[in-house]
Amino acid sequence: MNLTYSCCSQVLSGAGNFTTDPLFINDPPDAYCMLSQTAAGQSAQSPCVDAGNPSSTMPSGSTRIDMVPDAGAVDLGCHWTVTISSWFDDVGDLFTQEELGQIGYQPLPVTSDLKLWNYPNPFNPVTTISLSLEQSTEVELIVVDVTGRVVTELHNGYLQVGVHQFEFSGENLSSGVYFYQAKLNDRIVSGRALLVK
């Protein structure tokens, strides 16, 4: 077997191989085995960021704790699909299903036509919430706190196909977890932003 562009525990011949610590972040609420990033507030940048074969096709999803879709050179690691289903795989460790139901969270299959994420995350005091639509529709985008109280409404109206970005400021809010919810048709999808002051 000839491995290339891999982060390994031992030295292997082959282009792009290295043995440096990949700097995974394993603890919620940040991520599950995602790559450390200085842009997301980590103290060090993972050597796996942008370390893949430059001629490789870019997979969908992200390897990084801010869940921003991979761009540029391919990152080494598992590319998680940036939808609420994968984003909240670990949220059960923080909240009960009853608590999540109270704020309107409903898991969706990863084939959802709506993708939702924010960057940077954690943030202070401003983060950009992005949503990608594969079909035009009416969308209401709100932010709620952990009690389900609406903090702000970022959008309420028709959106065309494509990626749309909305700025969320936590300048006058307390540190903690905030959920952003996109309501469309009969569905609600959510993302989680961590404000750290």
Buried (B, 14 or more C-beta within 10 A) or exposed (E): EEEEBBBEEEEBEEEBBBEEEBBBBEEBBBBBEBBBBEEBBBEEBBBBBBBBEEEEEBBEBBBBBBBBBBEEBBBBBEBBBBBBBBBBEBBEEBBEEEBBEBBBBEBBEBEBBBBBBBBBBBBBEEBBBBBBBEEEBEBBBBBBBBEBEEBBEBBEEEBEEEEBEBEBEBEEBEEEBBBBBBBBEEEBBBBBBBBEE
